[in-house]
Amino acid sequence: MRASRLLSILTTLDAHGRATATELADACEVSLRTIYRDIEALSAAGIPVYSERGAEGGYRLLDGYRTKLNGLSTQEAETLFMLGLSGPAAELGLGAAMEATRSKLLAAISPPLRASAEQMRARFHLDAPDWFGAAEHPDHLPRVASAVWQQQTIRIRYQSWKAEIERNIDPLGLVLKSGAWYLVGRSEGDIRTYRISRVLELADLEQHFERPVAFDLAAYWRAGTERVEAELHQNQAILRLSPFGLKLFEAVISPYVRSTLQVDAAVDAEGWHSARVAIGSTQQGCFELLRFGTEIEVLGPPALRAKMAETAAGMSRMYDGDAHRATTSIL
């Protein structure tokens, strides 16, 4: 345990250049006294660690000293190469840099770990898009990624759902979601999300911006996703589900909607369950539930049940009557 902690301290100092005893204690989840003893142990082992006093003080490694990656365990080396997302990296314009980094890491670790890491890379592959969906390859993605990295303000012409708009944006981060790339950016003081495939034109502005200190990209995206899901499913449907319908529901409905499903444990005389689930508008709920055919019956609300009946009746009329009508019209 202590050896792992000493390695963690050493790699932290190597990566960040300086760290206070408090920062190291928080990172390692130990007391300050333990960190002081660990620093003494590193010094005794010949590691050139020294301390600096003052507001900008802390522990540092002697200039020019570099650690090697020979402290990695087999599992850690394997996990490292799970991060090699070559497809997204290439889309960002970083494919060559990713490959160069991989080669340097392979050269730095021992032969057994190298073989294990290569085996992991050969046996696992990331395919981000949903089934039956294609990944987007937006033309402006590399330039947007560069602006995010350089903290450079950009101006975009953007096709929103309603109209084309033009905005100056401080790009704060990129998110890859189900094969689509999204830009999280600040415009006129508000943080919004833009789908990069809808960016029609992009211009780099000769100005840079300061990132909001408290901004957390992952937290922002998570909260935004939950908010959108909730806003799109503000209504509730009352259902009867056959045993097979219940299995279908759990298999094909989105995770958010599935999380709102409340199923009564009791069954009726036909073995069906009563249930409640979140839905969107009446029309959206109708289209969503029609896919289950006769394995689901909508009991309420009345508007949804009426919409289901109207749609089912229309489909029945469309397919009823002369069985040769469709063939005749084609011929």
Secondary structure, 3 states (H helix, E strand, C coil): CHHHHHHHHHHHHHHHCCECHHHHHHHHCCCHHHHHHHHHHHHHCCCCEEEECCCCCEEEECCCCCCCCCCCCHHHHHHHHHCCCHHHHHHCCCHHHHHHHHHHHHHHCCHHHHHHHHHHHHHCCCCCCCCCCCCCCCCCHHHHHHHHHHCEEEEEEEECCCCEEEEEEEEEEEEEECCEEEEEEEECCEEEEEEHHHEEEEEEEEEECCCCCCCCHHHHHHHHHHHHHHHHCCEEEEEEECHHHHHHHHHHCCHHHHHHCEEEEEECCCCCEEEEEEECCHHHHHHHHHCCHHHEEEEECHHHHHHHHHHHHHHHHHHCCCCCHHHHHHC
